[in-house]
Structure formats: structure tokens, C-alpha cells
Amino acid sequence: MKFVAATPVIALLALSLATAPAPAQDSGFSKLDPAPPSLAVDAIVKKFGEREAEFAQAREDYIFRQTVKVDCLDDDTKKIIGEYQQVTDVTFNSDGRRAEHVVFAPPNTLDNANILMSPADFDEIEHRLPFILTTSDLPKYDVTYVGRQKVDDLDTYVFDAAPKRLEKNQHYFKGRVWVDQQDFEIVLVNGTTVPQDTRPGHEDLQPPFTTYYEQVDGKNWFPTYTKAEGILHFAAQQGALANDVHMRSTVKYTDYKRFRATSRVIYDGQDITPDKPQTTPPPAATPPK
């Protein structure tokens, strides 16, 4: 998010953006057990990277609805003073290529709070919130084993991940990852995007986020819900006071449906591929009320 100075405003209570808060430990999280795992840590990391890559690839064959909502809050009243919202059906066109159909997009009122959505914000929604540590991503990261922890009914391994180096014009994830002990699948991530542009007058900031995954079809674990919230610090500019802006956003991924097959099964000259893809895109769903 970028801040566009207009008239001086009273600075809000500042919070640190440097680290992402861990998910609430009183809502389904057991005490973290630092004991080493029975399996080699490198083997666990390799396996969950492979699984994450499989799911990311499988998701390319699914249609789904993506609901994005970004709010700027008044910290005194807790009321929304600016909002961006868009509901998009991610589907395929008649040629079988990815297509996005916006089905709901009320007027963007973030400018009421002098906030602009930046290209980095949309890039984060598309690339870093859903999948973060596939096999191709892992060489870019230092992944450290932290311990074991029960999350609701799942027994998980817990890892901290941070980029090994920061490359120009590239963004990365920094935070904590929970991996199911039985199937080696990432079920929860909590962290922030790095680096962020903190140059005074040029700030482009994103709050810490948490992404939850669910098994949507009895096989594939896909992201279903992301929540990001934090107070972003924007330095004084153009005669205005410094501003600490409370931002909260959610991204929901719903209505996953397999649309196309990636392989064909031919038996006795007949195509018997299960779950054959549709030949035409499904009709756009009606906008939410």
C-alpha cells in the first residue's frame, strides 16, 4: 500500500512492522515442542516442497472464486474509513487458457484514507499469499526446524523460513510454516513479504499475513483463507505529519472445481479419462449480496 499525502492528520498509535505476529496460541495451538523430529529435517523440507509444488500445479486445473477485501481502519473508532473490494471468478476461456471475470467491484474508497493499492499489493495476492515454498522456491530460502505443535486436530512440524539473499525487484516470504506430520503438507503459514520499500516518501508496505489451507477435494490442499493486518508507518511528506495507518485485508478462495484434465487415458481406442474437462467455461456466478 502507498500513502498519498493530502492534509495533515493526527498520527495513530504505532506498532512495529518488522516481525509478523504469530497466530493466536489460544485458538487451537498446543504448546510448541522443540524436540527434534524422528525423520531427517532435510527430508521433511524436501518432501513438503514437493507436495507444495504438486498442489500449486494441480490448482492450475481448477476454477475458483477469489474474494479480496482491503480495509483502512480508524484506530480510535474501529470503523472502516476506506475500502477496496473485488470478487473475481478465476476460470478458463474457450481456448482452455486462464481467464479472470470480475463479478463484483464496488467503488474503491481507499483514497478517502489517502491509501493506494500498488502493483506490489496485487503481486502479493497472486504469487505469495497462495503458495510460498515449492521445490523451485526452496533453494532461495534458509529453512530452520523449530519444533512440533498440534494445530486443531493436526500434528505439525514447525519451520521458520527467510530468504538467503534479497535480489533486486524480487519479493520473498519471511515467517513461520506449519507442515502436517503425516502427509508433509503445508497447512498454515504466518509471515510477511520482504523487502518492503521504506524510503521516506516512497513507502510501499504490506502488513503481516496468515494463510490457511484445506483439503478441498479429498486430495489437494489449496489455500482457502488469508488474513493480513498491521499498522503501516508512513513518514512525513509534503508538509503532512507522519502517519501510522491501520490496514486489514482478507482473501478468500472458494468454490474450487476441477475444470480440465492434464492427461488422457486411452483403452481399446477409446478415451476413458476420468473427470474430463468441460468444453466451455461455466457461467459467471452472481455477485454476492
Secondary structure, 3 states (H helix, E strand, C coil): CEECCCCCCCCCCCCCCCCCCCCCCCCCECCCECCCCCCCHHHHHHHHHHHHHHHHHHHCCEEEEEEEEEEEECCCCCCEEEEEEEEEEEEECCCCCEEEEEEECCCCCHHHHCEECCHHHHHHHHHHCCCCCCCCCHHHEEEEEEEEEEECCEEEEEEEEEECCCCCCCCEEEEEEEEECCCCCEEEEEEEEECCECCCCCCECCCCEEEEEEECCCCCEEEEEEEEEEEEEECCCCCCCCEEEEEEEEEEEEEEEECCCCCCCEECCEECCCCCCCCCCCCCCCCCC
